Amino acid sequence: QVQLVESGGGLVQAGGSLRLSCAASGSMIFANTVGWYRQAPGKQRELVARIIRGGNSDYADSVKGRFTISSTNAKRLVYLQMNSLKPEDTAVYYCNAEFGVRSDWGQGTQVTVSS
């Protein structure tokens, strides 16, 4: 029901930075969590970062200290600031919103980090 559109992906050198954006077309006020996942070829989709009701955020251990998730008050826009990028960060990054009984996903944006 909620449409999510990611942007901001691209090609970057190792050590560089990118900022991903997720724009929601519907209301996000009922979302339990909003966040970012990624999937590399041959690997399963994994959680990168999320914001939980109450304002707390979770990060994968592999990105702690390098990535920061943020959102507007209404969660209509969700951002992922990625610093000190590594080649192993290369993946398709997906925006996600969880509503308890369902999850909505964006189409994904490619992030490629060269060595």
Residue pairs with C-beta under 8 A, 6 or more apart in sequence:
1 26
1 104
2 24
2 25
2 26
2 27
2 28
2 31
2 97
2 99
2 104
3 24
3 25
3 26
3 104
4 22
4 23
4 24
4 25
4 95
4 96
4 97
4 104
4 105
4 106
5 22
5 23
5 25
5 95
5 106
5 107
6 20
6 21
6 22
6 93
6 94
6 95
6 106
6 107
6 108
6 109
7 20
7 21
7 22
7 23
7 109
8 18
8 19
8 20
8 21
8 109
9 18
9 20
9 93
9 109
9 110
9 111
10 18
10 110
10 111
10 112
11 112
11 113
11 114
12 18
12 85
12 111
12 112
12 113
12 114
13 113
13 114
14 85
14 86
14 87
14 113
14 114
14 115
15 84
15 85
16 85
16 113
17 81
17 82
17 83
17 84
17 85
18 82
18 85
18 111
19 79
19 80
19 81
19 82
20 36
20 79
20 80
20 82
20 93
20 95
20 109
20 111
21 77
21 78
21 79
22 34
22 36
22 77
22 78
22 79
22 80
22 95
22 106
23 76
23 77
24 75
24 76
24 77
24 78
24 97
28 34
28 74
28 75
28 76
28 97
29 74
29 75
30 99
31 75
31 97
31 98
31 99
32 52
32 53
32 98
32 99
32 100
33 50
33 51
33 52
33 53
33 96
33 97
33 98
34 50
34 51
34 71
34 75
34 78
34 95
34 96
34 97
34 98
35 47
35 48
35 49
35 50
35 51
35 58
35 69
35 78
35 95
35 96
36 47
36 48
36 49
36 50
36 69
36 78
36 80
36 93
36 94
36 95
36 96
37 45
37 46
37 47
37 48
37 93
37 94
37 96
38 45
38 46
38 48
38 89
38 91
38 92
38 93
38 94
38 111
39 45
39 46
39 91
39 92
39 94
39 108
40 90
40 91
40 92
43 91
45 94
46 60
47 58
47 60
48 59
48 60
48 63
48 67
48 80
48 93
49 57
49 58
49 59
49 60
49 63
49 67
49 68
49 69
49 80
50 57
50 58
50 69
50 96
51 57
51 69
51 70
51 71
51 75
51 78
52 58
57 69
59 67
59 69
62 88
63 82
63 89
66 82
66 83
66 84
66 85
67 80
67 81
67 82
67 83
68 80
68 81
68 83
69 78
69 79
69 80
69 81
70 78
70 79
70 81
71 77
71 78
71 79
75 97
78 95
80 93
82 89
82 111
85 111
85 113
86 113
87 113
87 114
87 115
88 113
89 111
89 113
90 111
90 112
90 113
91 111
92 108
92 109
92 110
92 111
93 108
93 109
93 110
93 111
94 105
94 106
94 107
94 108
95 105
95 106
96 103
96 104
96 105
96 106
97 103
97 104
